[in-house]
């Protein structure tokens, strides 16, 4: 079973990215999705936006190597996160802070 498609920031962009990859490079779909999953995880861990984006772009370059159309799609995905990734990175940071604060509160239950 393949993991859920994770390239994109919302249902519309995920569906658009998925259809693009299915059309131009279906053989690389799993590898490309893995790049997106790892990129999302990097953002969630707040490992530094620039580092996350550079690793993502490198992953896409490797995943699409040897296929001109796929390589073009990979470059587009890379450019997209570099240009538009800041809100997603900040949102992931807020989510992590909320999760950490929430779990700390749960850990302290019964400590009165």
N, C-alpha and C positions, 0 to 999 in steps of 0.2 A: 504494500500500500504506500502510495506516495504522500508526502506531507502536503498540507494545504498550501496553495499558492500565496506567497507573502510579498511579492514585488509590487510596491505601491503603498500609498498612505491611507486610502479609503476604498470603498467598494468599486467606485468608478475607475480610479487609476489602477487598481489591481486587475480588474477585468480588461482594461485597455492593454496593460502590459502583458497579461497572459495571452490574449488573442494575438498580439504582435509577435510574441515569441513562438506561439504555435504555428503561425503562418510562415515566419522566416527561418526559424531554426528549432524545429521540434526535437531534434536529437540532443540538443544542448539544454533543454528546458529544465531538467532536474538539477544540473550543475548551476544554472543561472539562479534558480530558486534557492539553492543552498547558499549562494552568495548573498541573496536578500535576507535569508533567515539569519545568517551570521552577522550581517550588517545591523539588523534590528536588535539582535542580542547585544552587540557592541554599544549601540545607542542606549539600550536598557541599562547596561552596566556603567554608562557614562565614562567610557574609556578615552574620551577626547574626540570631539567631532572630526577634526582633521585626520586623526589616525584611523578612525572608523571608516571615513570616506575613502582614504587612500587604500586601505586594505580591501574595501569593497571594489574599487576600480581595478586593483590588481587581480582580484578573484574573477571579475568579469572578463578581464583581458585573457586570463588563462582559460576560462570556460568557453570563450568564443574564438579562440585561436584557430586560424586556418579557414574560417568561414567569413567571407567579406560582409555579407548581410548581417550575420550575427554580431560580428565585430562592430558594425555601425550601431546596432541596437545596444550593445554593451557600452559603447562610448556615450550614447544618449542617456542611458540609465545613470552612468557615472556623472555626467554633466548635470543631470537633474538633481542628484543628491547634493552636489557641490553648490548649486545655485539655490535650491529650495529646501534643503534639509534642516535648516536651523530650527524652524518651528517643531519639527518632529523630534529633534534632539532635545530641545527644551521640554517638550511634553513628556518625553521618556524620563527626563530627570525629575520632573514633578511627580510622575507616577512612582519612581523609585523612592523618593522622599516620603510620599504618602504611605507606601508599603512598609518602609523601614519604621516610620513613626507608629504605624498601626501594629506591627509585630512587636515593637518595644512595649507598647501599651499592654498587649496581650501577655508578654513575658512578665510584666510587673503586677498582674492581677493576683490578688490575695497576699500582697506584701505589706498591707497596712498593719 
